[in-house]
Structures are given as structure tokens and as C-alpha cells.
Amino acid sequence: MSFKPGKSGNPSGRPKGAKARSSTELHQFIQEILAGNFSKVQIKQDLNALPPKLRLQYFFKLLDFVLPKPSSIELKEDNTRKSSDYWNSIMDKLKPDANDPY
């Protein structure tokens, strides 16, 4: 029994954007656990009690929830700039200036 594109076996199925009941229940359950067992003060105390290495590991794990995920970008090659003269001019610009005190 194969379905035709755009047609399913249950045309009056779950509406677009509707969340599955099990994931909604799980989400609500986790929120209740977190709200009942953790406060900002408690979290800060717990993090400060960890060894520095472990504290950094947790910090980086928490960053995943705050910072946007990096997306891949497509680099386009410019074949006209592949000459060694081009790359040498770039390297010359990157070399420190002998007169520069920094």
C-alpha cells in the first residue's frame, strides 16, 4: 500500500505545528522537576563547589542553550586569484612592519 505524494493514510491527522502529547507531557514533567528542585542560588553554589575543569565543562554545555548553532557557509573559489603573486601580496601585508613598535 503506497501513498501518493501529498496524501497520507490519515488525511485528518494531527494539524501542522501541533506537538505530540507525549513530548508535551515530558516537557511539562521536566519543568516541574527543575522548578521544584533548583534555584539560581542553589545552581550557583553547586557550580562553585565543582572543580574548575568540571565547572568549565558544565559552562560550555549550558552555552549550547544560549548561543545559536553555527551554520555552514559555502565558500566560492575565485580562480582568478590563485596566482602566487596574489598570495605573496597577502603574506606581505601580514608581515610585521620593522618600524612598528608593537
N, C-alpha and C positions, 0 to 999 in steps of 0.2 A: 504494500500500500504506500504509494509515494504521493507526496503533496505537490501541488503546482506552486510555482513561485508566488509569494504574496498571500497564499491561502494556507491555513493551518487546520488541524483536526478539530480545533475548538475556536471557531470564529468569534464567539462571545467570551473569550478568555480574559485574563487579567488585563486591565487597562494599562496603557503606556504610563510609565512613571510610578505605578503602584508598587510598593515594596512587599516582599513576601512576608507573611505573618511570622514565620519562624525567625527571620532576621530582625524584624521589629521587636519581637519579644526578647530576643537575645540582647539587642542593643539596650532596651529598657532595663533588663536584669543587670547588665554591667554598669549602667549609670547608677542604679540603686546601690550596688556594692561600693562603687567609688565614692558616692556622696555620703554614705554612711560610715565609711572607714578611713577616709583621708581628708585632711585639711591642709591648707597651704603651709601652716606652721609645722605640721607633722611631716609633710613631704620635705621641707627644708631641713628639718632635724635629721631625718633619715638619710638624706643625701650627704649632709655634712658628716655623718657618722661613718660613711663608706671610705675605704682607702682611695686616694686620689685617682689611681688608674681606673678603678671601677666606677667612680663618680663621673669621670670623663666618658666612659662607655655609655652610661645612662644618659648623660647630657646629649651625646650625639644621637642616641636613639630617639630622644624627645624632639630633637631638631627636625626629624622626619615628619613630625606632625605640624611643624610651624613653617618651614621653608618649602617653597614649591619644588617639585621634582625637576631636575634639568631635562630639557628636551634635546634630542639630537638635532644637529643642524647639518645641512648639506653644503659642503664646500665645492665651489665650482673652480676648476682649474682654468687658469688663463695661460694658454700655451705661448702667448707672445712674450711672457715674462720669465721664461725658463733659461735664458742665456746666463752664462757665468758672469757677464758684466753686471747684470741686474742684481744677482746675489752678492757679488763683491761690493756693489754700492750700498746694499743694505748692511753688510758687515762693517763697512767703513763708518756708517752712521752710528753703529752700536759701539764702536771702539771708544774708550775714554779719551778725552782731549788732554794732551800733555799740559796745557796751560790751565786746565780746570782744577782748582784746589780741592774739589770734593772727590 
